[in-house]
Amino acid sequence: MTAQQPRLLFISPVMPDSTGNGLAMRQAQFLIAYARDFEVDLAVLPLAGSAAASPNFAASHTRRRRVFSLAEPDTHFELLSRLKTPEDRLAAFKNYGRPSILARLTPAVHQALNDWVVGQNYQLVHTGRLYLMSLGSVVDAPWVVDADEDDAALWRQLGSAARRVGNWVEAGWSDVEACHAERLVVGGLWKAAHVFAASREDVAHLSPYCRTTSVVPNVVALPRHARMKLRPRLLFVGTLGYGPNRDGLVWFIKYCWPVIHKTNPDAALDVVGGGADMALRRLMGRPGICWHGWQPRLLRFYARSAVSIVPIRLGGGSRIKTLEAAAYGRVIVATKKGATGTRLCAGRDFLLAETPRQFHRAILRALRGAKRFPGAARQAVARHHNPLAWQREILRIADVIAFRKTV
């Protein structure tokens, strides 16, 4: 880096990294792009998870870095959390006015960020999720936001899922989260110079509220192709504290796994991902299932698996772990939602399954040798989810905004 390079402030809800957590990998995609033309200062406010990932990747792409400490939630949220009944807590949350994920983004944290950036001359600010939009104006510079996915739409889906199983309290809370998330978008997204999203569906949802928007899908680099394993080992990878991942895995273990394991006693399911609550941990204690927690490197898990399952039923964005499985050459069995935001085609690149019976039949087919799918899926990833191509597009848009170029 040279002193003549323009400056960019990158505000992320997680430590960017080239592997591991899907959100961290998406943040890394933008960070790599910006570092080509800008001196980047990275502010990590770990609202979306731990900042425990190795800082080595970030260090190689930034000028300054700081992980901001997020302690107790703000006084308002702490008080409503202490109310005795779920009904009282929900009523108070309706008046809270913002998503619960922002409870730890207190005035003290705002002040610490202000102090860290004071006197710095930035040409552009990047905020890593919609809920970080309020920090875009921390300095006098144009700012962009990576929505990744539409938070309000996700909360509405989670509310509907809870309502279907009679969990009215959780459904009500999710509905209020959706209202608060939508209020953020309606009230603030128009201030952004540009909005990125991971899928066309999310762009369609958000475009009425912003000036300009574009799709930047998730990307993965193609690793060395691992030889296909013949043993009946399945793999699920995903952050288990993320609602759609938890919902999909719980559904698969309850309704799909018993039949699969009964008809294939040697079958095993590896689950890789942090953030599992006690109820999910107990569920993963069933025969044939091994939970490995969060893992910084995934090669050994992909190398010993024959099939990657993506039983996602909710959410938007783009499934980076589906792309990762394709890049590693695994046969993928996924729902339509599990391939959202990717250019993978059902029947050509992966096996589509929506019901327990379909998952059972697709996994049996995969274990018996569906060899054509991995090659086709890797080719699709190489064509449509190439890191260099999309990083150039990110940088092109950033240069237009930061330097007021003509598109």
N, C-alpha and C positions, 0 to 999 in steps of 0.2 A: 504494500500500500504506500501511496505517496501523499504528501501534505496537500497536493492539489486536488485530490479526489473530493467529490461532494460527499456530504454527510447524510446518513439515514438513521432514524431512531426506530428500532424494531421492538415492539411490545408483544410479548408472547405469554400465553397462559401455561406453558410447560417448557422445559428445557429442550430446545431443538436437538434432534439426533437423527442419524442416518439409518437407525434400526430400532427395533423394539416397538414402543407405543405408536399407534397409527397417527395420532395427532402430532406427536413429536416429529414423526417423519414428514408430515405435511409442512410443519413449520420449517424444517430443514430444507425442504424444496425451495421455499421462498428465500430463505437466508442465503443459500448457495447462489441463487440468481442475483440477489442484490449485491453480494460481495464482489461480483465481477466489476461493477462500476462505482460502488459507493464504499466509503468507510462506515461501517455499521456499529452502532452502539446497541447492545442487546439488554433489554430490561425484562426479566422473567418474573411474572407475578403468578405463582403456581396455583391458580384457582382450579385448574382441570386435573390436578394430580401432583405427584411428588416431583421435585426438582432434582431427584437423586441420580438421574442419568449422568453419565460421564460428561464433564464440561469440555473434554478435549476437542470434540467436534466443533462446538461453538467457538472455542478459543481460536481455532484455525480460520474462522470466517468473520471475526469481529475485532474491533479496535478496543472497545470497553465492554465489560459485562458486569451485571449485578443481578443476583437473585434476591428479591425483596421478601422480607419476612412477613408472613400473614399469620397473625396470632388468633385472638378471639374475634368472633363476629361483632358487628356494631351493636350498640346498646339496644336499639329498637328490635332487631332480630333476636337478640339474646332474651329479651323480655317476653316476646311472643312465644319463643321456644319453651318457656317455663310454664306456660298456661296448662292447666290440668287436663282438659279434655281435647280430643282431636278437633271437635267442632269449634271450640274457642280459638285454638291455634289457627285453624283455617280462616275463620272470620278476621282474625288479626292480620294474617298474611295477605288477605285481600287489600288491606289498607297500607301494606308495607311499600308497595309501589314499584318494586323491581325484583328481578329473579333472585332466588335464594343463593345462587352461586356467587352473587356480588356482596353477600353479607360481610365477607372478610376484606372487602375493598373499602376500608375505613378512611375517614379523613386523614388519619395519621399516615396511611400508605400513600394516599394522594400527595401529601406534603413531602414524604420521602422521595417520591418520584420527581416532584417539582424541584427539590433541592439537587437531585442528581443531574438533571438536565439543564439547570439554570446556566446561562451564559454560553450554551452550545448553539452553534449555527447549523441547523438541519435544513436540508432541501426537501425532505420527505419523511413522513411518519407512516409506519405500517403497524396496524393492530391485528392481532392474530385470531380473533373471533368477534362475533357481533356483540357479545356482552362486554367487550373491552372498548366499545366505541367512544365512551365518555372520555377516554384517555387520549383520543386522537388529537384533541386541541390543547394538549399539555404544552406544546410549543407553537410558535407562529409559523406554521408551514402547512402545506397541503397534506392531507392524510388519506390513506386507503385502508380498506378492511378486507380481510379474507373471511367471508361468512362461513366457509367450509360447507355447512348445511344450515337449513332454516330451523332455528331453535324452536320457534313457536309451533311449526308444523310437527316437529318431533314430540313436543310435550302434548299436543293434541292426540297424537297416536298413542302415546303412553297412557293418557287418560282413558281413551277408548278401550285399550287392552285391559286396564284395571277394572273398568266398568263391566266388561264381559264376564269377568270371574267374580263379580259381586263385591269388589274392594272399593266401596264408595268413598272412603276417606282418601285413599291414594288417588282415585279418579278426580276428586274435587281439587286436591292439591295440584295435580298435573294441569288441570284446566286453568287454575290461577297462574301457574308458572307460564303457561302459554299466553295468557293475557298480558302479563308483565313483559314477556319477551317481545310480543308484538308491539307493545307500547314503545319499547326502546327503538324498534325498527321504524315505526311511523314517525316518532318524534325526532330521530337523529340521523337516520341513514342518508337523508338528502344532503347532509353536510359533507359527506365523504366525496373525495374527488373521483374515486372509482371503487367498485365492489367486485371482488372475486368470489366465485362459488364453485363447488366441486362437480356439480351436475347441471344439466339443462333444466331439470325440474326445479331446482333451487333458484336458478337465475329467473325462471318464469315467475316464481312466487315473490321474489325480491325486487324485480325490475320496476314495478309501479312506484316504489318508494325511494329510488335513487337516480342519480344523474346518468351514470354509465355503469355497465356491468359486463362481465365476461366469464365464460367457463374456463377454469383451469383444473383439469382433473388430477387425481393423484397419479403419481408416477413411481416406478420401481426400476432399478437397474437390473439387468439380467445377470444373475450369478452363474457360476459354473454349473452346468446341467448335472444334477444328481441322478444316478442310476435308479430306475424304478424298483422298488422293493416288492417282493411277492408276498411277504407276510401280512396278515390282516390287521394293520395298525392304522387307526384314524387319527386325525389331528384337528383340533380347534384352537385357533389363536385369536386373542382379542382381550381388551381391557374389560374386566368383569364388573367394574363399577359403572360402566356405560350401559344405560338402560336397554337399548336394543340387543347388545351382546348378551347381557344377563338373561333377558327374556328368551332369546333364541336358544341359548344353551340349556336353560331349565326345561323348555319345551322338548328339546331333543332328548335329554336324559330321561324325562318322564314318559314320553310317548313313542320314541323311536328306538332308544338304546335297548330296552328289555327284549324286544323281538330280535334285534340284530345279534345281541350277545347270546340269546338262547339258540339261535340257528347257527351261530359261529362262536362256539365256546372259547376259541383261541383269539378272538378279536379283542383288541384293546383300544382305548380312547385316551390319547394324551391331550390334556387341556393346559394351555400356556397363556398366562395373563394374570396380572395382579388385580387387587380390589375386590376379591370375593368376600361377601358377608358370611356369617355363620350358617345361615340356612342353606346357602349355595355350597358351602364347604361340606356340610353333611350330605347333601345330594350327590356330590362328587365322590363320596365314599362308597358308592355302589360298586359291585364287582366289575372288574375290567377297566375301571376309570382311574387315571393317575393325574393329579393336579400338580403342576410344577411351579406355580406362582409366576411372578414376573421374571423374564429372562432377557438379558441384554443381547444375546446372540441366539439365533433360531436355526442355524444351519443343521445342527445335529438332530433337531426334531423333524425338520423336513426330510432329512436324509434317511431317517428310519421309518417314515410314514409312506403309505401307499395312496391314501385318500385324504384330502382336506375338505372338511365339512364347513359350510357357511349357512346355518339354519336361521338366518336373520329374517324377522317378520315385520320389523318396524324401522323407521328412520329414513333419512335421505342421504345427501352427501355422496361420497364415492368410497367404495369398500377397498381400502388399500391392502387389507390382508387377503382378499380374493386375488388381487393382482400379484401379490407376493407369492401366493401358492402357485399361480400360473407361471411366474418367473422361475420358480424352483422345479417346475416340471411335474407337479403332482396332479393327479386326477381330482377335479373339483366337483363336489356335489353341493349345489346351492339352490336357495330359493330365488325367485325373481328379485326380491329386495336385496338378497345377498350379492347380486351382481349390479345393483343400482350404480349409475355413474361411471360404469366401465363400458368398454367397447367389446366385451366378451359376449359371444352369441351362444344361446342355449342350443344344444344338439350338435354344435360344431366345436365349441371351446370348453364346455362344461356340461354336466348332467343336471338337468332341472328337476327339482323335487319340491313339492309343497305340503304333502301329507305324510304321516308316518309310513304308510304303505309304499309311497313313492320313494321315500328316503331308503327304506329297506331294499327295495328292488334295485335302485340306482347304485347303492353301496355294494350290493352283491355283484352287480355287473362290473363295477370298477375293480373290485378285488379279483375278479376272474380275468382281468386284463383288457381294460378299455384304453389301448395304447395310443390311439390316434388323437385323443383329447389333449394330452400334455403338449405335443408339438404344435398343434393349432393354437392353443392358448398362449404359448410363449411367443409365437409369431404375432398374435394380436397385440400383446403387450409391447413388443418391439416396435410395431407400427404406430400405435395410438397412445401409448403411455411412456414415451421416451423422455427421460429426464432433461436432456440437453435441449430438445425442441421446445418444451414447455417453459424451461427456465429462460430461454431467449424471449419468449412471448411475455413473461412477467417483466423482464428487464425492459423490453420495448415500451410497455405501458408505463412503467415507472419513469423512464427517461422522458416520455411525453409530458407527464404531469410535473415532474420536478423541474424541468428546464423549459416548460411551456412551448414544447415543439408542436409542429403541425402533424397530425396523424397521417 
